[in-house]
Amino acid sequence: MKQFPLTLIGLFCAVSSYAAPGDGSPGKQAQSESNREYAGEQLAQVAESGSNAGADKEKGKKKKAGEIAPQNRTVFREMVVTGEIERDSRFTSPSMRVTRTQVEQQNAQTTEEVLKYMPSLQIRQRYVGDPNGVLGIRGADMFSTARSMVYADGLPLHNFLQASFNGAPRWSLVGPNEIDSVDIVYGPFSAEYSGNSIGGVANIRTRMPNKQEFYFEGSLFIQPYENYGSDKGTFIGDRQYISYGNRIQDKFTVFLAYNRLEAQGHPQSYFIDNTGLFNVPGGTPVTGGIRTPDTRGTPSIIYGDTGPEKVNTHLFKGKFGYDITSDLQALFTVAYEERTRNQNHPNNYLHTANGNYFWGGSSPVCNSVVTCSNPGNASLDGTRFDVVRNGFGSSRDKRETLNLGLSLRGALTPGWDVDTTLSYFDVLKDIRAAAFFNHADPGNTGAGQLQDFRKFNWWNYDLKLSTPMLLGYDKLSFLTGYHFDQYNLSFRQYSLTNYDDLTRGALQTNRNNDGRTSTHAIFAQSMFRFLPDWDITAGVRQEWWEASKGVASNVVVPDRTETATSPKVSLGYEPRQWKFRYSFGRAHRFPVIAELFQSLGTPTSILTANALLKPENGVHHNFMVEYGLPKGYARINVFRDDIKDAIRQITSASGVLTTSAFQNIGEVGTTGVELIFEQRNILGTRFDFMFNGTWMNSKVEEGPVVKFTESTGVSANYSLTGKQVIRLPHWRANFFGTYHVTDAWDVSLSGRYTSDSYNDPDNRDHVNKVFGSQSDFFFMDFKTSYRYRFNNGLKSRFSFGISNLNNDKAWVYHPYPQRTYLLEAAFSY
């Protein structure tokens, strides 16, 4: 498996050397952003009359509804696309694009899955509909959620109200069928973005109709699953999406959509005793336990799992547009989502001699025979271990979310464009309940706890003004703007006297968290084309940040203010098919509200916030070389990030109770190399191919000594200096190949590889492919789709896919999904 990246690089070299010339001349056209739209021309060939507005190269130009379509535009490609897919204005940063056509060729049931083949990017999706689908880009690992940003039509989806595993973007506020394109912008090299773009930014653009249309899609996915035998099962999910769009009097545009997802995931966690096993008499004899090493090689026993995890989401979406002029459009967006998650059937693997379940007892308070008078309440073939009773409890969540947005985009005057967005996100309801006993446990008292995120909301406002010719000088362009955001938090944790009906008991005052953060920023950026084929861009961002009204663990925190200046520079040289660009950026990433104020506690973990966190201070470099090919390109990026006062979640104790806290560490350095290749119609055939691979090394250059206690109770303090950053693999590689058998039928085969990485900051976890590990994986996916147009004008698409075709059993602490079968049908009229 470790050899796999080299194999893919060899494949890339072979394909690149045999790439056939295309029809067009390989000049500036070949190196434009349009060549980066994988299979983008196919969309134009098969879209219906009026849907090919993207072919109009002049800004603001639209197709007329009555235009006659060529004969080959007869098969189905989802709903219409309106407006040109614009060149990304953030050209100072390396970027990649996912088009609507690519989305259709993937096994993508959720929005985050659309990005999974992008370079230097990983999404922790443990099952379809996972609410904790955190995103990692380049040197920002998946739990550094405040280092990546996600926008949908200018509305922020990134969730800076939370951090770590639960700080995932609110992907489900966008249905995957809405997506027109997604641009991934790497690194903080544009003054448009805050230091939260250290990893990168995902800009999602959704579609709007230009005529009346109806669309429906339904899918069914099935996953047979087995890891430890007792967790064996078949897990089924389904999704339905329906939308209506219309354009009225060539002024008003309306789009209404409903997306429903019901998915059942495999068990996400396992109950394990890795605190020490003892071959001494005593304990209740049991059967059913599974012997295994943990990630650090400690002999352990797994005695149960959390059972199936079921999620239901309902998204209601409305977008209403108005053309103020032919070049200036206003858009109002409203989205309401209801989401529930249930994990109500944990599995107990242990039975006593008489066949009854063994439920164990309280958490152990000692970790060795010497210090413990009763080392283990159960005995498996003479080996004593502890079974923790409150681990078998059920859990469930319910969340209701409202998202509102108002934007104005287009030409303000003949020489100036405006792009301004006001958005509001509000968690109307978010409660998360956990029981301390299994419903089948005779000792069940109904006790538990409830977390109430009673006030979670944010405001965002962005104003951008730009001109391609400053003061009429066509070699000088200019962009300026203003940004404001405010995040509000109010969190309470209660004891439950009855989990079944959520009867609340006492308020746990040491878990009261409140606070507010706000940021004002102004920025400016200008590009000067000073010689033929040469350009230089310089920009600066000035920010004023404040944290106020803070209460962490019921302790009032003084208000704080910080300011930061972040300069940016990019130099480019583009002779003919070649592109060379060096980009530099300084970025300051302020702590998010969860890192400052939100301390959380469960029976198995404690996470402590830190109101004194300093902002991260990073210096970032990227050097790009690109060669334009007919209908494709090849690119290399070399990047380096050096971040002082990096904010990390550091674990101080593991085992039955895991304890961790947010803190600054001296400096983290990341070096990486990306290789990207895309080619359509290879050798003049119907075969399209994409490959990207990344080598990356991220380590702590300067860190403190961490006081740490092993799961076995042994003190194991260590220096963080020189350690690899957790959850960041050295190798990532993806490929995606599509063969278009006919205009209506295509077949795709793709693969994703990631090498293993560390889960523990001290880097002493070395056992791969076990519960708790960040294992290597190689997932292959297959999909075939056939499109057919009926005589009455109804268009259809039927698809069959297999995710994880090779059934690789891999772990991202939790188990990844195993082989999953997908059936999909879509209809449009």
Secondary structure, DSSP 4 states (H G I P E B T S, - for coil): -TTHHHHHHHHHHHHHHTPPP-SS-SSGGGGSGGGGSTTHHHHHHHSPTT-BGGG--STT----TTPPPPTTTTS--SS-B-S--PPPS-TTS-EEEEEHHHHHHS--SSGGGGGTTSTTEEE--SSTT-TT--EEETTB-TT-GGGEEEEETTEE---TTS-GGG----GGGS-GGGEEEEEEEESS-STTS-GGGSSEEEEEEE---SS-EEEEEEEEEEEEE-SSSTT-EEEEEEEEEEEEEEEETTTEEEEEEEEEEEEEEPP--EEEE-S--B--S-SEE-B--EEEE-TTS-EEEEEEE---EEEEEEEEEEEEEEEEETTEEEEEEEEEEEEEEEE---EE--B-TTS-B---BSPPS--STTT-SS--SEEETTEEE--BGGGG--EEEEEEEEEEEEEEEEESSSS-EEEEEEEEEEEEEEEEEEESS-TT-TT----EEEEEEEEEEEEEEEEEEEESSBTTBTTEEEEEEEEEEEEEEEEEEEEEEETTTTEEEEE-GGG-EEEEEEEEEEEEEEEEEEETTEEEEEEEEEEEEEEEEEEETTEEE--EEEEEEEEEEEEEE--TTEEEEEEEEEEEEPPPHHHHH--EE-SSEEEE--TTPPPEEEEEEEEEEEEEETTEEEEEEEEEEEEEEEEEEEEEE-SSSEEEEEEEEEEEEEEEEEEEEEESSGGGSSEEEEEEEEEEEEEEEE--EEP-B-TTS-B--EE-TTPBPTT--SEEEEEEEEEESSSSEEEEEEEEEE--B-SSTT------SSTT-B--EEEEEEEEEEEEE-TTS-EEEEEEEEESTT----BBSSBPP--EEEEEEEEE-
